[in-house]
Amino acid sequence: MAAEYLERAGCAEDQAGTELRAPDASAVLRFAGSPALREPAAAIMGAFSAVEHLKGVLGIAAAREFPNDLTLSDEG
């Protein structure tokens, strides 16, 4: 998912071959908290991964991991 965000932004892999790590399915489901929120969770995690990757590639800051303690809620 994160690679798709980077492609849409016109970005490509840098000369150093820095890898882009996209969130795995189990991390997405854990963040979603329920199957109903899986798609929005994947979009949020993909966007986060893309931004963190760009920060590292551009030398703005070190890329961070997505916080494991966050979850979405479908409760109103």
Residue frames as a rotation matrix with the C-alpha (Angstrom) as fourth column:
MET 1
0.568 0.823 0.000 0.00
0.823 -0.568 0.000 0.00
0.000 0.000 -1.000 0.00
ALA 2
0.454 -0.450 -0.769 2.76
0.170 -0.804 0.570 2.46
-0.875 -0.389 -0.289 0.90
ALA 3
-0.613 -0.709 0.349 4.51
0.453 0.048 0.890 1.82
-0.648 0.704 0.292 -2.41
GLU 4
-0.053 0.704 0.708 1.31
0.983 -0.088 0.161 2.82
0.176 0.705 -0.687 -4.19
TYR 5
0.805 0.311 -0.506 1.24
0.458 -0.866 0.198 6.14
-0.377 -0.391 -0.840 -2.30
LEU 6
-0.040 -0.912 -0.408 4.85
0.081 -0.410 0.909 6.80
-0.996 0.003 0.090 -3.29
GLU 7
-0.612 -0.142 0.778 4.18
0.741 0.239 0.627 5.96
-0.275 0.961 -0.041 -6.93
ARG 8
0.396 0.858 0.327 1.17
0.907 -0.421 0.006 8.28
0.143 0.294 -0.945 -6.98
ALA 9
0.764 -0.187 -0.617 3.36
0.157 -0.874 0.459 11.03
-0.626 -0.448 -0.639 -5.54
GLY 10
0.905 -0.408 -0.122 5.88
-0.226 -0.217 -0.950 10.47
0.361 0.887 -0.289 -8.35
CYS 11
0.306 -0.814 0.493 8.57
-0.894 -0.067 0.444 9.03
-0.328 -0.576 -0.748 -6.10
ALA 12
0.681 -0.199 -0.704 10.93
-0.257 0.836 -0.485 6.20
0.685 0.512 0.518 -6.91
GLU 13
0.832 -0.456 -0.316 13.44
0.540 0.533 0.651 4.10
-0.128 -0.712 0.690 -4.99
ASP 14
0.794 -0.561 -0.234 16.54
-0.523 -0.826 0.208 6.11
-0.310 -0.042 -0.950 -4.20
GLN 15
0.398 -0.737 -0.546 20.06
-0.658 0.186 -0.730 5.38
0.639 0.650 -0.411 -5.52
ALA 16
-0.523 -0.624 0.581 21.05
-0.849 0.321 -0.419 3.71
0.075 -0.713 -0.697 -2.24
GLY 17
-0.511 0.390 -0.766 18.30
-0.100 0.858 0.504 1.15
0.854 0.334 -0.399 -2.73
THR 18
-0.863 0.254 0.437 16.43
-0.478 -0.130 -0.868 2.06
-0.163 -0.959 0.234 0.42
GLU 19
-0.780 0.593 -0.200 13.59
0.444 0.749 0.491 -0.39
0.441 0.294 -0.848 0.88
LEU 20
-0.465 0.755 0.462 10.02
-0.771 -0.602 0.207 0.63
0.435 -0.260 0.862 1.51
ARG 21
-0.970 0.157 -0.188 8.36
0.228 0.858 -0.460 -1.48
0.089 -0.489 -0.868 4.16
ALA 22
-0.329 0.933 0.148 4.59
-0.550 -0.316 0.773 -1.76
0.768 0.173 0.617 3.82
PRO 23
-0.347 0.242 0.906 2.53
-0.897 0.198 -0.396 -2.92
-0.275 -0.950 0.149 6.80
ASP 24
-0.953 0.011 -0.302 1.74
-0.096 0.937 0.337 -6.63
0.287 0.350 -0.892 6.90
ALA 25
-0.233 0.965 -0.120 -1.80
-0.087 0.102 0.991 -7.98
0.969 0.241 0.060 7.05
SER 26
0.054 0.256 -0.965 -1.65
0.871 0.462 0.171 -8.96
0.489 -0.849 -0.198 10.73
ALA 27
-0.790 -0.369 -0.489 -0.50
0.564 -0.751 -0.343 -5.45
-0.241 -0.547 0.802 11.75
VAL 28
-0.809 0.555 0.194 -3.33
-0.289 -0.662 0.692 -3.91
0.513 0.503 0.696 9.70
LEU 29
0.042 0.874 -0.484 -5.94
0.249 0.460 0.852 -6.15
0.968 -0.156 -0.199 11.34
ARG 30
-0.237 -0.204 -0.950 -4.53
0.965 0.064 -0.255 -5.44
0.113 -0.977 0.182 14.81
PHE 31
-0.974 -0.141 -0.176 -4.73
0.158 -0.984 -0.086 -1.68
-0.161 -0.112 0.981 14.15
ALA 32
-0.591 0.805 0.056 -8.21
-0.188 -0.205 0.960 -1.98
0.784 0.557 0.273 12.62
GLY 33
-0.811 0.261 0.523 -9.61
-0.534 0.033 -0.845 -3.65
-0.237 -0.965 0.113 15.72
SER 34
0.076 0.832 0.550 -12.38
-0.080 0.555 -0.828 -5.19
-0.994 0.019 0.108 13.64
PRO 35
-0.440 -0.245 0.864 -12.70
0.738 0.450 0.503 -6.59
-0.512 0.859 -0.017 10.11
ALA 36
0.583 0.767 0.268 -15.09
0.794 -0.468 -0.388 -3.75
-0.171 0.439 -0.882 9.22
LEU 37
0.870 -0.289 -0.399 -12.27
-0.227 -0.954 0.197 -1.22
-0.438 -0.081 -0.895 9.61
ARG 38
0.311 -0.803 0.509 -9.61
0.600 0.581 0.550 -3.19
-0.738 0.134 0.662 7.76
GLU 39
0.313 -0.158 0.936 -9.64
0.904 -0.251 -0.345 -1.04
0.289 0.955 0.064 4.60
PRO 40
0.855 -0.032 0.517 -9.38
-0.092 -0.992 0.090 2.35
0.510 -0.125 -0.851 6.38
ALA 41
0.772 -0.613 0.167 -6.70
-0.123 0.114 0.986 0.91
-0.624 -0.782 0.012 8.67
ALA 42
0.258 -0.678 0.688 -4.66
0.861 0.484 0.154 -0.25
-0.437 0.553 0.709 5.67
ALA 43
0.520 -0.007 0.854 -4.97
0.594 -0.716 -0.367 3.20
0.614 0.698 -0.368 4.07
ILE 44
0.938 -0.164 0.306 -3.85
-0.324 -0.730 0.602 4.98
0.125 -0.663 -0.738 7.25
MET 45
0.571 -0.759 0.312 -0.93
0.105 0.445 0.889 2.62
-0.814 -0.475 0.334 7.81
GLY 46
0.314 -0.425 0.849 0.09
0.945 0.227 -0.236 2.85
-0.092 0.876 0.473 4.16
ALA 47
0.725 -0.004 0.688 0.07
0.200 -0.956 -0.216 6.63
0.659 0.294 -0.693 4.27
PHE 48
0.877 -0.425 0.223 2.08
-0.361 -0.278 0.890 6.61
-0.316 -0.862 -0.397 7.51
SER 49
0.419 -0.736 0.532 4.63
0.536 0.673 0.510 4.22
-0.733 0.071 0.677 5.99
ALA 50
0.430 -0.209 0.878 4.95
0.839 -0.265 -0.475 6.36
0.332 0.941 0.062 2.87
VAL 51
0.860 -0.084 0.504 5.51
-0.184 -0.971 0.153 9.56
0.476 -0.225 -0.850 4.87
GLU 52
0.746 -0.604 0.282 8.06
-0.242 0.148 0.959 7.90
-0.621 -0.783 -0.036 7.15
HIS 53
0.361 -0.609 0.706 9.90
0.818 0.570 0.073 6.45
-0.447 0.552 0.704 4.16
LEU 54
0.587 -0.090 0.805 10.00
0.537 -0.701 -0.470 9.84
0.606 0.708 -0.363 2.45
LYS 55
0.931 -0.261 0.257 11.38
-0.366 -0.670 0.646 11.45
0.004 -0.695 -0.719 5.62
GLY 56
0.503 -0.769 0.395 14.22
0.153 0.529 0.835 8.94
-0.851 -0.359 0.384 5.65
VAL 57
0.303 -0.351 0.886 14.96
0.945 0.234 -0.230 9.20
-0.127 0.907 0.403 1.92
LEU 58
0.622 0.016 0.782 14.94
0.336 -0.908 -0.249 13.01
0.707 0.418 -0.571 2.01
GLY 59
-0.397 -0.864 -0.310 17.10
0.641 -0.019 -0.768 13.10
0.657 -0.503 0.561 5.12
ILE 60
0.058 0.518 0.854 14.51
-0.358 -0.787 0.502 15.01
0.932 -0.335 0.139 7.12
ALA 61
0.017 -0.026 1.000 14.43
-0.988 0.155 0.021 12.53
-0.155 -0.988 -0.023 10.00
ALA 62
-0.946 -0.323 0.027 14.78
-0.321 0.945 0.068 8.85
-0.048 0.055 -0.997 10.69
ALA 63
-0.235 0.884 -0.403 11.78
-0.468 0.261 0.844 6.78
0.852 0.387 0.352 9.67
ARG 64
-0.627 0.121 0.770 9.70
-0.742 0.210 -0.637 5.57
-0.238 -0.970 -0.042 12.60
GLU 65
-0.909 0.375 -0.183 7.64
0.315 0.904 0.290 2.41
0.274 0.206 -0.939 13.02
PHE 66
-0.139 0.944 0.299 3.86
-0.292 -0.327 0.899 2.61
0.946 0.038 0.321 13.26
PRO 67
-0.585 -0.089 0.806 2.87
-0.805 -0.058 -0.591 2.64
0.099 -0.994 -0.037 16.96
ASN 68
-0.783 0.221 -0.581 1.67
0.093 0.966 0.242 -0.82
0.615 0.136 -0.777 18.03
ASP 69
-0.808 0.440 -0.392 -0.62
0.483 0.115 -0.868 0.52
-0.336 -0.891 -0.306 20.75
LEU 70
-0.654 0.592 -0.471 -3.02
-0.645 -0.762 -0.063 2.35
-0.396 0.263 0.880 18.41
THR 71
-0.742 0.503 0.444 -6.34
0.618 0.770 0.161 0.89
-0.261 0.393 -0.882 17.31
LEU 72
-0.790 0.595 0.148 -9.34
-0.363 -0.649 0.669 2.20
0.494 0.474 0.729 15.42
SER 73
-0.776 0.622 0.101 -12.85
0.209 0.405 -0.890 1.91
-0.595 -0.670 -0.444 16.81
ASP 74
-0.770 0.587 0.250 -16.14
0.236 -0.101 0.966 1.55
0.592 0.803 -0.060 15.01
GLU 75
-0.156 0.700 -0.697 -18.06
0.982 0.031 -0.188 2.63
-0.110 -0.713 -0.692 18.10
GLY 76
0.224 0.370 0.902 -19.91
0.592 -0.787 0.176 5.92
0.775 0.494 -0.395 17.68
